[in-house]
Amino acid sequence: MVNLLKIGISDNLKAIEAKRIYFVNVLSLLCFCTSIFMIVPYIIFDLHLLALICIVFSPAYLLCFHFNSKRKINQAKMFIFATIAINIFCLSIVLGNKVNMATFYLPLVVILFLLFDKDQKNALLTSIILVAICSIAGFITNSYNLDSVII
């Protein structure tokens, strides 16, 4: 299991960059397992749209392992962050204002600063813009009291 989480880490990397790669791998694995785990309860409780969202995003989380194994570290970081942000946005649209999905964007800000350092300004700025767009769109959907698609 530990070897799986060390995919993409080589001996010539700085310690902080190795920790970031490890963090991407852990985050990818947690997101994948959570998505797979939630498919069955969603199907049991006739929440098929939520199950479909989990099915669509689960392979995307595994793709981060592929990027890390090919030493495409920056692509893996951007991809995991964008996938999580878009996944949360899709859930906020499906759930409507029944659940306060705006609180789910707060951990994204923390993840953002754990993934990128000051040398990766373009990726950091792009990620900040993505979170801002998703947050604003989520706020707008909650402001208009859109009902949930599934409930």
Residue pairs with C-beta under 8 A, 6 or more apart in sequence:
4 25
4 29
4 65
5 22
5 25
5 26
5 29
6 22
6 25
7 25
7 65
7 68
7 69
8 21
8 24
8 25
8 67
8 68
8 69
8 71
8 73
8 76
9 18
9 21
9 22
10 71
13 21
16 117
17 73
20 73
20 77
20 114
20 115
20 117
21 68
21 73
21 76
23 114
23 115
24 64
24 68
24 73
24 76
24 77
24 80
24 115
25 64
25 65
25 68
27 64
27 80
27 84
27 111
28 61
28 62
28 64
28 65
28 76
28 80
29 61
29 65
31 57
31 61
31 80
31 83
31 84
31 87
32 58
32 61
32 62
35 54
35 55
35 57
35 58
35 61
36 54
36 58
38 50
38 51
38 54
39 51
39 54
39 55
39 58
41 47
42 48
42 50
42 51
42 54
43 51
47 150
49 94
49 149
49 150
50 91
50 94
50 150
53 87
53 90
53 91
53 94
57 83
57 86
57 87
57 90
60 79
60 83
61 80
61 83
63 79
64 76
64 79
64 80
64 83
67 73
67 75
67 76
67 79
68 76
74 120
74 123
77 115
77 116
77 120
77 123
78 123
78 126
78 127
80 115
81 108
81 111
81 112
81 115
81 127
81 130
82 127
82 130
84 108
84 111
85 105
85 108
85 127
85 130
85 131
85 134
86 134
88 101
88 104
88 105
88 108
88 134
89 134
89 137
89 138
91 101
91 104
92 99
92 101
92 102
92 104
92 138
92 141
92 142
93 141
93 149
94 148
94 149
94 150
95 101
95 148
95 149
95 150
95 151
96 141
96 142
96 146
96 147
96 148
96 149
96 151
97 141
97 142
97 145
97 146
97 147
97 148
98 148
98 151
100 142
101 138
101 142
102 135
102 138
102 139
102 142
105 131
105 134
105 135
105 138
108 131
109 131
112 124
112 127
112 128
112 131
115 127
116 123
116 124
116 127
118 124
